[in-house]
Amino acid sequence: MSQVDWTPHPYLPEPLLYVSGLLPHVTDADLARALEHCIPFRPNIPRGGHEATLSGTIEFRSIVKGK
């Protein structure tokens, strides 16, 4: 993809997606299956507490994969 073909995404200005409301039983492997068309990506969702829902980020290698 050339620079001419690329247009910025109005809601995703960088390859970082913020997620919240994630149930604790959803694993990184579950996210990988759900986002298999967007790999590679790196989830950063702190676990280990007793929160009812989890929040964090998913970092994509490129903005194109994040779209």
N, CA, C and O atoms as a Maestro MAE file, in Angstrom:
{
 s_m_m2io_version
 :::
 2.0.0
}

f_m_ct {
 s_m_title
 :::
 protein
 m_atom[268] {
  # First column is atom index #
  i_m_mmod_type
  r_m_x_coord
  r_m_y_coord
  r_m_z_coord
  i_m_residue_number
  s_m_chain_name
  s_m_pdb_residue_name
  s_m_pdb_atom_name
  i_m_atomic_number
  :::
  1 25 0.853 -1.169 0.000 1 A "MET " " N  " 7
  2 3 0.000 0.000 0.000 1 A "MET " " CA " 6
  3 2 0.900 1.233 0.000 1 A "MET " " C  " 6
  4 15 1.805 1.353 0.826 1 A "MET " " O  " 8
  5 25 0.652 2.111 -0.897 2 A "SER " " N  " 7
  6 3 1.462 3.326 -0.971 2 A "SER " " CA " 6
  7 2 0.873 4.393 -0.059 2 A "SER " " C  " 6
  8 15 -0.258 4.273 0.411 2 A "SER " " O  " 8
  9 25 1.649 5.426 0.182 3 A "GLN " " N  " 7
  10 3 1.179 6.531 1.018 3 A "GLN " " CA " 6
  11 2 -0.024 7.221 0.386 3 A "GLN " " C  " 6
  12 15 -0.862 7.779 1.094 3 A "GLN " " O  " 8
  13 25 -0.115 7.186 -0.936 4 A "VAL " " N  " 7
  14 3 -1.227 7.838 -1.628 4 A "VAL " " CA " 6
  15 2 -2.536 7.122 -1.322 4 A "VAL " " C  " 6
  16 15 -3.578 7.766 -1.206 4 A "VAL " " O  " 8
  17 25 -2.497 5.772 -1.186 5 A "ASP " " N  " 7
  18 3 -3.695 4.988 -0.938 5 A "ASP " " CA " 6
  19 2 -4.150 5.040 0.512 5 A "ASP " " C  " 6
  20 15 -5.293 4.693 0.810 5 A "ASP " " O  " 8
  21 25 -3.285 5.464 1.411 6 A "TRP " " N  " 7
  22 3 -3.590 5.428 2.835 6 A "TRP " " CA " 6
  23 2 -4.298 6.696 3.266 6 A "TRP " " C  " 6
  24 15 -3.855 7.806 2.969 6 A "TRP " " O  " 8
  25 25 -5.415 6.516 3.977 7 A "THR " " N  " 7
  26 3 -6.105 7.662 4.574 7 A "THR " " CA " 6
  27 2 -6.270 7.372 6.056 7 A "THR " " C  " 6
  28 15 -6.518 6.226 6.433 7 A "THR " " O  " 8
  29 25 -6.141 8.370 6.892 8 A "PRO " " N  " 7
  30 3 -6.260 8.141 8.332 8 A "PRO " " CA " 6
  31 2 -7.658 7.676 8.713 8 A "PRO " " C  " 6
  32 15 -8.649 8.068 8.096 8 A "PRO " " O  " 8
  33 25 -7.721 6.850 9.721 9 A "HIS " " N  " 7
  34 3 -8.999 6.374 10.236 9 A "HIS " " CA " 6
  35 2 -9.530 7.415 11.219 9 A "HIS " " C  " 6
  36 15 -8.767 7.913 12.046 9 A "HIS " " O  " 8
  37 25 -10.812 7.755 11.152 10 A "PRO " " N  " 7
  38 3 -11.329 8.830 12.013 10 A "PRO " " CA " 6
  39 2 -11.372 8.477 13.501 10 A "PRO " " C  " 6
  40 15 -11.359 9.378 14.339 10 A "PRO " " O  " 8
  41 25 -11.422 7.191 13.848 11 A "TYR " " N  " 7
  42 3 -11.530 6.807 15.254 11 A "TYR " " CA " 6
  43 2 -10.317 6.052 15.770 11 A "TYR " " C  " 6
  44 15 -10.207 5.812 16.973 11 A "TYR " " O  " 8
  45 25 -9.415 5.679 14.895 12 A "LEU " " N  " 7
  46 3 -8.243 4.900 15.288 12 A "LEU " " CA " 6
  47 2 -6.987 5.577 14.744 12 A "LEU " " C  " 6
  48 15 -6.438 5.138 13.733 12 A "LEU " " O  " 8
  49 25 -6.524 6.650 15.410 13 A "PRO " " N  " 7
  50 3 -5.397 7.417 14.888 13 A "PRO " " CA " 6
  51 2 -4.046 6.734 15.065 13 A "PRO " " C  " 6
  52 15 -3.072 7.133 14.427 13 A "PRO " " O  " 8
  53 25 -3.965 5.723 15.909 14 A "GLU " " N  " 7
  54 3 -2.733 4.965 16.107 14 A "GLU " " CA " 6
  55 2 -3.116 3.492 16.242 14 A "GLU " " C  " 6
  56 15 -4.281 3.189 16.501 14 A "GLU " " O  " 8
  57 25 -2.169 2.575 16.072 15 A "PRO " " N  " 7
  58 3 -2.529 1.151 16.110 15 A "PRO " " CA " 6
  59 2 -2.746 0.626 17.528 15 A "PRO " " C  " 6
  60 15 -2.171 -0.391 17.915 15 A "PRO " " O  " 8
  61 25 -3.567 1.316 18.288 16 A "LEU " " N  " 7
  62 3 -3.835 0.957 19.673 16 A "LEU " " CA " 6
  63 2 -5.342 1.046 19.913 16 A "LEU " " C  " 6
  64 15 -5.949 2.101 19.732 16 A "LEU " " O  " 8
  65 25 -5.922 -0.055 20.315 17 A "LEU " " N  " 7
  66 3 -7.357 -0.121 20.561 17 A "LEU " " CA " 6
  67 2 -7.595 -0.278 22.059 17 A "LEU " " C  " 6
  68 15 -7.065 -1.200 22.680 17 A "LEU " " O  " 8
  69 25 -8.374 0.601 22.631 18 A "TYR " " N  " 7
  70 3 -8.720 0.521 24.049 18 A "TYR " " CA " 6
  71 2 -9.980 -0.321 24.191 18 A "TYR " " C  " 6
  72 15 -10.968 -0.096 23.492 18 A "TYR " " O  " 8
  73 25 -9.940 -1.293 25.100 19 A "VAL " " N  " 7
  74 3 -11.088 -2.158 25.334 19 A "VAL " " CA " 6
  75 2 -11.479 -2.077 26.807 19 A "VAL " " C  " 6
  76 15 -10.628 -1.887 27.676 19 A "VAL " " O  " 8
  77 25 -12.755 -2.221 27.073 20 A "SER " " N  " 7
  78 3 -13.246 -2.250 28.448 20 A "SER " " CA " 6
  79 2 -14.475 -3.144 28.487 20 A "SER " " C  " 6
  80 15 -15.058 -3.469 27.452 20 A "SER " " O  " 8
  81 25 -14.853 -3.530 29.680 21 A "GLY " " N  " 7
  82 3 -16.024 -4.380 29.832 21 A "GLY " " CA " 6
  83 2 -15.772 -5.825 29.437 21 A "GLY " " C  " 6
  84 15 -16.716 -6.579 29.203 21 A "GLY " " O  " 8
  85 25 -14.507 -6.217 29.362 22 A "LEU " " N  " 7
  86 3 -14.145 -7.574 28.986 22 A "LEU " " CA " 6
  87 2 -14.335 -8.493 30.188 22 A "LEU " " C  " 6
  88 15 -13.824 -8.214 31.273 22 A "LEU " " O  " 8
  89 25 -15.056 -9.568 30.000 23 A "LEU " " N  " 7
  90 3 -15.294 -10.499 31.101 23 A "LEU " " CA " 6
  91 2 -13.998 -11.234 31.452 23 A "LEU " " C  " 6
  92 15 -13.213 -11.552 30.559 23 A "LEU " " O  " 8
  93 25 -13.767 -11.506 32.728 24 A "PRO " " N  " 7
  94 3 -12.512 -12.121 33.164 24 A "PRO " " CA " 6
  95 2 -12.217 -13.489 32.553 24 A "PRO " " C  " 6
  96 15 -11.053 -13.878 32.461 24 A "PRO " " O  " 8
  97 25 -13.243 -14.225 32.134 25 A "HIS " " N  " 7
  98 3 -12.999 -15.553 31.565 25 A "HIS " " CA " 6
  99 2 -12.526 -15.502 30.109 25 A "HIS " " C  " 6
  100 15 -12.146 -16.533 29.555 25 A "HIS " " O  " 8
  101 25 -12.542 -14.326 29.483 26 A "VAL " " N  " 7
  102 3 -12.054 -14.183 28.103 26 A "VAL " " CA " 6
  103 2 -10.525 -14.139 28.147 26 A "VAL " " C  " 6
  104 15 -9.936 -13.231 28.733 26 A "VAL " " O  " 8
  105 25 -9.898 -15.124 27.522 27 A "THR " " N  " 7
  106 3 -8.437 -15.242 27.555 27 A "THR " " CA " 6
  107 2 -7.805 -14.558 26.342 27 A "THR " " C  " 6
  108 15 -8.500 -14.166 25.404 27 A "THR " " O  " 8
  109 25 -6.491 -14.423 26.375 28 A "ASP " " N  " 7
  110 3 -5.773 -13.889 25.214 28 A "ASP " " CA " 6
  111 2 -5.963 -14.806 24.011 28 A "ASP " " C  " 6
  112 15 -6.027 -14.332 22.877 28 A "ASP " " O  " 8
  113 25 -6.053 -16.113 24.247 29 A "ALA " " N  " 7
  114 3 -6.302 -17.061 23.151 29 A "ALA " " CA " 6
  115 2 -7.681 -16.814 22.530 29 A "ALA " " C  " 6
  116 15 -7.838 -16.915 21.314 29 A "ALA " " O  " 8
  117 25 -8.675 -16.491 23.357 30 A "ASP " " N  " 7
  118 3 -10.006 -16.151 22.837 30 A "ASP " " CA " 6
  119 2 -9.934 -14.903 21.961 30 A "ASP " " C  " 6
  120 15 -10.555 -14.842 20.900 30 A "ASP " " O  " 8
  121 25 -9.166 -13.906 22.416 31 A "LEU " " N  " 7
  122 3 -8.997 -12.681 21.623 31 A "LEU " " CA " 6
  123 2 -8.307 -12.993 20.298 31 A "LEU " " C  " 6
  124 15 -8.675 -12.443 19.259 31 A "LEU " " O  " 8
  125 25 -7.311 -13.871 20.334 32 A "ALA " " N  " 7
  126 3 -6.594 -14.243 19.111 32 A "ALA " " CA " 6
  127 2 -7.546 -14.891 18.104 32 A "ALA " " C  " 6
  128 15 -7.470 -14.608 16.909 32 A "ALA " " O  " 8
  129 25 -8.437 -15.753 18.578 33 A "ARG " " N  " 7
  130 3 -9.413 -16.375 17.672 33 A "ARG " " CA " 6
  131 2 -10.392 -15.330 17.132 33 A "ARG " " C  " 6
  132 15 -10.747 -15.363 15.953 33 A "ARG " " O  " 8
  133 25 -10.822 -14.417 17.976 34 A "ALA " " N  " 7
  134 3 -11.792 -13.405 17.554 34 A "ALA " " CA " 6
  135 2 -11.182 -12.390 16.583 34 A "ALA " " C  " 6
  136 15 -11.873 -11.855 15.716 34 A "ALA " " O  " 8
  137 25 -9.885 -12.134 16.740 35 A "LEU " " N  " 7
  138 3 -9.212 -11.121 15.919 35 A "LEU " " CA " 6
  139 2 -8.194 -11.747 14.969 35 A "LEU " " C  " 6
  140 15 -7.201 -11.107 14.625 35 A "LEU " " O  " 8
  141 25 -8.426 -12.980 14.542 36 A "GLU " " N  " 7
  142 3 -7.442 -13.698 13.730 36 A "GLU " " CA " 6
  143 2 -7.088 -12.980 12.432 36 A "GLU " " C  " 6
  144 15 -5.990 -13.164 11.908 36 A "GLU " " O  " 8
  145 25 -7.985 -12.179 11.914 37 A "HIS " " N  " 7
  146 3 -7.696 -11.451 10.672 37 A "HIS " " CA " 6
  147 2 -6.878 -10.184 10.924 37 A "HIS " " C  " 6
  148 15 -6.496 -9.492 9.980 37 A "HIS " " O  " 8
  149 25 -6.613 -9.884 12.178 38 A "CYS " " N  " 7
  150 3 -5.865 -8.680 12.544 38 A "CYS " " CA " 6
  151 2 -4.477 -8.990 13.093 38 A "CYS " " C  " 6
  152 15 -3.758 -8.076 13.496 38 A "CYS " " O  " 8
  153 25 -4.090 -10.263 13.115 39 A "ILE " " N  " 7
  154 3 -2.797 -10.611 13.710 39 A "ILE " " CA " 6
  155 2 -1.663 -10.127 12.830 39 A "ILE " " C  " 6
  156 15 -1.836 -10.048 11.614 39 A "ILE " " O  " 8
  157 25 -0.536 -9.807 13.379 40 A "PRO " " N  " 7
  158 3 -0.203 -9.943 14.794 40 A "PRO " " CA " 6
  159 2 -0.687 -8.748 15.605 40 A "PRO " " C  " 6
  160 15 -0.787 -7.631 15.098 40 A "PRO " " O  " 8
  161 25 -0.978 -9.001 16.849 41 A "PHE " " N  " 7
  162 3 -1.326 -7.950 17.794 41 A "PHE " " CA " 6
  163 2 -0.851 -8.370 19.173 41 A "PHE " " C  " 6
  164 15 -0.541 -9.537 19.411 41 A "PHE " " O  " 8
  165 25 -0.799 -7.402 20.078 42 A "ARG " " N  " 7
  166 3 -0.326 -7.660 21.434 42 A "ARG " " CA " 6
  167 2 -1.378 -7.143 22.428 42 A "ARG " " C  " 6
  168 15 -1.555 -5.933 22.570 42 A "ARG " " O  " 8
  169 25 -2.071 -8.055 23.110 43 A "PRO " " N  " 7
  170 3 -3.022 -7.606 24.130 43 A "PRO " " CA " 6
  171 2 -2.284 -7.204 25.401 43 A "PRO " " C  " 6
  172 15 -1.330 -7.864 25.811 43 A "PRO " " O  " 8
  173 25 -2.726 -6.140 26.006 44 A "ASN " " N  " 7
  174 3 -2.202 -5.693 27.289 44 A "ASN " " CA " 6
  175 2 -3.406 -5.476 28.211 44 A "ASN " " C  " 6
  176 15 -3.875 -4.354 28.403 44 A "ASN " " O  " 8
  177 25 -3.884 -6.582 28.768 45 A "ILE " " N  " 7
  178 3 -5.070 -6.553 29.614 45 A "ILE " " CA " 6
  179 2 -4.677 -7.119 30.975 45 A "ILE " " C  " 6
  180 15 -4.544 -8.333 31.127 45 A "ILE " " O  " 8
  181 25 -4.490 -6.250 31.960 46 A "PRO " " N  " 7
  182 3 -4.091 -6.725 33.292 46 A "PRO " " CA " 6
  183 2 -5.125 -7.689 33.863 46 A "PRO " " C  " 6
  184 15 -6.327 -7.426 33.849 46 A "PRO " " O  " 8
  185 25 -4.622 -8.808 34.364 47 A "ARG " " N  " 7
  186 3 -5.490 -9.834 34.956 47 A "ARG " " CA " 6
  187 2 -4.976 -10.173 36.346 47 A "ARG " " C  " 6
  188 15 -3.884 -9.753 36.729 47 A "ARG " " O  " 8
  189 25 -5.743 -10.914 37.082 48 A "GLY " " N  " 7
  190 3 -5.285 -11.374 38.373 48 A "GLY " " CA " 6
  191 2 -6.001 -10.740 39.547 48 A "GLY " " C  " 6
  192 15 -5.876 -11.203 40.681 48 A "GLY " " O  " 8
  193 25 -6.745 -9.689 39.284 49 A "GLY " " N  " 7
  194 3 -7.518 -9.067 40.361 49 A "GLY " " CA " 6
  195 2 -8.874 -9.732 40.470 49 A "GLY " " C  " 6
  196 15 -9.097 -10.812 39.923 49 A "GLY " " O  " 8
  197 25 -9.761 -9.088 41.169 50 A "HIS " " N  " 7
  198 3 -11.100 -9.639 41.350 50 A "HIS " " CA " 6
  199 2 -12.155 -8.725 40.728 50 A "HIS " " C  " 6
  200 15 -13.291 -8.660 41.199 50 A "HIS " " O  " 8
  201 25 -11.763 -8.019 39.661 51 A "GLU " " N  " 7
  202 3 -12.689 -7.098 39.003 51 A "GLU " " CA " 6
  203 2 -13.772 -7.877 38.257 51 A "GLU " " C  " 6
  204 15 -13.532 -8.982 37.771 51 A "GLU " " O  " 8
  205 25 -14.955 -7.293 38.175 52 A "ALA " " N  " 7
  206 3 -16.050 -7.917 37.438 52 A "ALA " " CA " 6
  207 2 -15.796 -7.878 35.941 52 A "ALA " " C  " 6
  208 15 -16.162 -8.808 35.222 52 A "ALA " " O  " 8
  209 25 -15.170 -6.808 35.467 53 A "THR " " N  " 7
  210 3 -14.800 -6.706 34.057 53 A "THR " " CA " 6
  211 2 -13.382 -6.149 33.964 53 A "THR " " C  " 6
  212 15 -12.887 -5.506 34.889 53 A "THR " " O  " 8
  213 25 -12.750 -6.408 32.840 54 A "LEU " " N  " 7
  214 3 -11.369 -5.991 32.624 54 A "LEU " " CA " 6
  215 2 -11.289 -4.900 31.564 54 A "LEU " " C  " 6
  216 15 -12.167 -4.776 30.710 54 A "LEU " " O  " 8
  217 25 -10.234 -4.124 31.634 55 A "SER " " N  " 7
  218 3 -9.969 -3.085 30.642 55 A "SER " " CA " 6
  219 2 -8.495 -3.144 30.284 55 A "SER " " C  " 6
  220 15 -7.668 -3.595 31.077 55 A "SER " " O  " 8
  221 25 -8.178 -2.687 29.093 56 A "GLY " " N  " 7
  222 3 -6.788 -2.651 28.664 56 A "GLY " " CA " 6
  223 2 -6.684 -2.177 27.230 56 A "GLY " " C  " 6
  224 15 -7.562 -1.482 26.719 56 A "GLY " " O  " 8
  225 25 -5.599 -2.565 26.595 57 A "THR " " N  " 7
  226 3 -5.376 -2.163 25.207 57 A "THR " " CA " 6
  227 2 -4.980 -3.368 24.371 57 A "THR " " C  " 6
  228 15 -4.512 -4.385 24.884 57 A "THR " " O  " 8
  229 25 -5.183 -3.223 23.076 58 A "ILE " " N  " 7
  230 3 -4.687 -4.183 22.097 58 A "ILE " " CA " 6
  231 2 -3.865 -3.370 21.113 58 A "ILE " " C  " 6
  232 15 -4.376 -2.464 20.454 58 A "ILE " " O  " 8
  233 25 -2.592 -3.703 21.022 59 A "GLU " " N  " 7
  234 3 -1.672 -2.985 20.136 59 A "GLU " " CA " 6
  235 2 -1.472 -3.796 18.853 59 A "GLU " " C  " 6
  236 15 -1.098 -4.968 18.891 59 A "GLU " " O  " 8
  237 25 -1.726 -3.154 17.737 60 A "PHE " " N  " 7
  238 3 -1.548 -3.795 16.434 60 A "PHE " " CA " 6
  239 2 -0.198 -3.396 15.850 60 A "PHE " " C  " 6
  240 15 0.349 -2.343 16.181 60 A "PHE " " O  " 8
  241 25 0.326 -4.242 14.987 61 A "ARG " " N  " 7
  242 3 1.621 -3.939 14.363 61 A "ARG " " CA " 6
  243 2 1.511 -2.719 13.455 61 A "ARG " " C  " 6
  244 15 2.450 -1.930 13.360 61 A "ARG " " O  " 8
  245 25 0.384 -2.564 12.797 62 A "SER " " N  " 7
  246 3 0.222 -1.408 11.911 62 A "SER " " CA " 6
  247 2 -1.198 -0.889 12.013 62 A "SER " " C  " 6
  248 15 -2.100 -1.601 12.455 62 A "SER " " O  " 8
  249 25 -1.388 0.332 11.611 63 A "ILE " " N  " 7
  250 3 -2.707 0.949 11.633 63 A "ILE " " CA " 6
  251 2 -3.659 0.213 10.680 63 A "ILE " " C  " 6
  252 15 -4.863 0.155 10.929 63 A "ILE " " O  " 8
  253 25 -3.127 -0.338 9.611 64 A "VAL " " N  " 7
  254 3 -3.952 -1.065 8.645 64 A "VAL " " CA " 6
  255 2 -4.566 -2.298 9.301 64 A "VAL " " C  " 6
  256 15 -5.740 -2.592 9.077 64 A "VAL " " O  " 8
  257 25 -3.793 -3.021 10.106 65 A "LYS " " N  " 7
  258 3 -4.326 -4.201 10.810 65 A "LYS " " CA " 6
  259 2 -5.348 -3.784 11.867 65 A "LYS " " C  " 6
  260 15 -6.303 -4.517 12.123 65 A "LYS " " O  " 8
  261 25 -5.161 -2.642 12.467 66 A "GLY " " N  " 7
  262 3 -6.082 -2.159 13.478 66 A "GLY " " CA " 6
  263 2 -7.428 -1.740 12.933 66 A "GLY " " C  " 6
  264 15 -8.431 -1.766 13.648 66 A "GLY " " O  " 8
  265 25 -7.455 -1.352 11.669 67 A "LYS " " N  " 7
  266 3 -8.719 -0.947 11.051 67 A "LYS " " CA " 6
  267 2 -9.634 -2.124 10.958 67 A "LYS " " C  " 6
  268 15 -10.755 -1.997 10.466 67 A "LYS " " O  " 8
  :::
 }
 m_bond[267] {
  # First column is bond index #
  i_m_from
  i_m_to
  i_m_order
  :::
  1 1 2 1
  2 2 3 1
  3 3 4 2
  4 3 5 1
  5 5 6 1
  6 6 7 1
  7 7 8 2
  8 7 9 1
  9 9 10 1
  10 10 11 1
  11 11 12 2
  12 11 13 1
  13 13 14 1
  14 14 15 1
  15 15 16 2
  16 15 17 1
  17 17 18 1
  18 18 19 1
  19 19 20 2
  20 19 21 1
  21 21 22 1
  22 22 23 1
  23 23 24 2
  24 23 25 1
  25 25 26 1
  26 26 27 1
  27 27 28 2
  28 27 29 1
  29 29 30 1
  30 30 31 1
  31 31 32 2
  32 31 33 1
  33 33 34 1
  34 34 35 1
  35 35 36 2
  36 35 37 1
  37 37 38 1
  38 38 39 1
  39 39 40 2
  40 39 41 1
  41 41 42 1
  42 42 43 1
  43 43 44 2
  44 43 45 1
  45 45 46 1
  46 46 47 1
  47 47 48 2
  48 47 49 1
  49 49 50 1
  50 50 51 1
  51 51 52 2
  52 51 53 1
  53 53 54 1
  54 54 55 1
  55 55 56 2
  56 55 57 1
  57 57 58 1
  58 58 59 1
  59 59 60 2
  60 59 61 1
  61 61 62 1
  62 62 63 1
  63 63 64 2
  64 63 65 1
  65 65 66 1
  66 66 67 1
  67 67 68 2
  68 67 69 1
  69 69 70 1
  70 70 71 1
  71 71 72 2
  72 71 73 1
  73 73 74 1
  74 74 75 1
  75 75 76 2
  76 75 77 1
  77 77 78 1
  78 78 79 1
  79 79 80 2
  80 79 81 1
  81 81 82 1
  82 82 83 1
  83 83 84 2
  84 83 85 1
  85 85 86 1
  86 86 87 1
  87 87 88 2
  88 87 89 1
  89 89 90 1
  90 90 91 1
  91 91 92 2
  92 91 93 1
  93 93 94 1
  94 94 95 1
  95 95 96 2
  96 95 97 1
  97 97 98 1
  98 98 99 1
  99 99 100 2
  100 99 101 1
  101 101 102 1
  102 102 103 1
  103 103 104 2
  104 103 105 1
  105 105 106 1
  106 106 107 1
  107 107 108 2
  108 107 109 1
  109 109 110 1
  110 110 111 1
  111 111 112 2
  112 111 113 1
  113 113 114 1
  114 114 115 1
  115 115 116 2
  116 115 117 1
  117 117 118 1
  118 118 119 1
  119 119 120 2
  120 119 121 1
  121 121 122 1
  122 122 123 1
  123 123 124 2
  124 123 125 1
  125 125 126 1
  126 126 127 1
  127 127 128 2
  128 127 129 1
  129 129 130 1
  130 130 131 1
  131 131 132 2
  132 131 133 1
  133 133 134 1
  134 134 135 1
  135 135 136 2
  136 135 137 1
  137 137 138 1
  138 138 139 1
  139 139 140 2
  140 139 141 1
  141 141 142 1
  142 142 143 1
  143 143 144 2
  144 143 145 1
  145 145 146 1
  146 146 147 1
  147 147 148 2
  148 147 149 1
  149 149 150 1
  150 150 151 1
  151 151 152 2
  152 151 153 1
  153 153 154 1
  154 154 155 1
  155 155 156 2
  156 155 157 1
  157 157 158 1
  158 158 159 1
  159 159 160 2
  160 159 161 1
  161 161 162 1
  162 162 163 1
  163 163 164 2
  164 163 165 1
  165 165 166 1
  166 166 167 1
  167 167 168 2
  168 167 169 1
  169 169 170 1
  170 170 171 1
  171 171 172 2
  172 171 173 1
  173 173 174 1
  174 174 175 1
  175 175 176 2
  176 175 177 1
  177 177 178 1
  178 178 179 1
  179 179 180 2
  180 179 181 1
  181 181 182 1
  182 182 183 1
  183 183 184 2
  184 183 185 1
  185 185 186 1
  186 186 187 1
  187 187 188 2
  188 187 189 1
  189 189 190 1
  190 190 191 1
  191 191 192 2
  192 191 193 1
  193 193 194 1
  194 194 195 1
  195 195 196 2
  196 195 197 1
  197 197 198 1
  198 198 199 1
  199 199 200 2
  200 199 201 1
  201 201 202 1
  202 202 203 1
  203 203 204 2
  204 203 205 1
  205 205 206 1
  206 206 207 1
  207 207 208 2
  208 207 209 1
  209 209 210 1
  210 210 211 1
  211 211 212 2
  212 211 213 1
  213 213 214 1
  214 214 215 1
  215 215 216 2
  216 215 217 1
  217 217 218 1
  218 218 219 1
  219 219 220 2
  220 219 221 1
  221 221 222 1
  222 222 223 1
  223 223 224 2
  224 223 225 1
  225 225 226 1
  226 226 227 1
  227 227 228 2
  228 227 229 1
  229 229 230 1
  230 230 231 1
  231 231 232 2
  232 231 233 1
  233 233 234 1
  234 234 235 1
  235 235 236 2
  236 235 237 1
  237 237 238 1
  238 238 239 1
  239 239 240 2
  240 239 241 1
  241 241 242 1
  242 242 243 1
  243 243 244 2
  244 243 245 1
  245 245 246 1
  246 246 247 1
  247 247 248 2
  248 247 249 1
  249 249 250 1
  250 250 251 1
  251 251 252 2
  252 251 253 1
  253 253 254 1
  254 254 255 1
  255 255 256 2
  256 255 257 1
  257 257 258 1
  258 258 259 1
  259 259 260 2
  260 259 261 1
  261 261 262 1
  262 262 263 1
  263 263 264 2
  264 263 265 1
  265 265 266 1
  266 266 267 1
  267 267 268 2
  :::
 }
}
